[in-house]
Amino acid sequence: MGSVVAASARDSRTSFTVGATVNSMARFESQSSPTAVQISAADIRRGFIDVVEPTALVVRSNSPSGFALDLMTVTPMVSSVVVRGLGPEQSLGAEGGTIVQRWQSPHTVILSLQFRLVLAPGLTVGRYPWPISFAVRPLDTV
């Protein structure tokens, strides 16, 4: 034998607040970059090489303040690096450095960077792997 129980449902309402935090992010995509550098005897006598092929990067960031582009040298072939294409010419030491780009609202930037590699003492003629790697990070608002 079974039994049936009738239940009545009342409208029930609850309200609550939902919050979300969007962390700042920055990323880059390399469109083109040299893979190697050919150093000649004339380059060694002059002490530097102006790299003909530009490095093209697309930087995307949701930071309202901008981004920091970190350039790290990965081979000991340079004593300094001169970077063109980010406003005023920037000179970085043998270990690389950081270039800050500020803005007023998040967006995407297409960069075309030119490099002068000031050669390290004792370098010989030859083909060397591209000596610079990149990283990008958002600037946090303060």
Beta strands, then each sheet from edge to edge (+ up, - down):
strand 1: 26-32
strand 2: 36-39
strand 3: 48-50
strand 4: 55-61
strand 5: 66-73
strand 6: 78-84
strand 7: 90-93
strand 8: 96-102
strand 9: 107-119
strand 10: 126-129
strand 11: 132-138
sheet 1: 1+ 4- 9+ 3-
sheet 2: 1+ 4- 9+ 6- 7+
sheet 3: 2+ 10-
sheet 4: 8+ 5- 11+
end
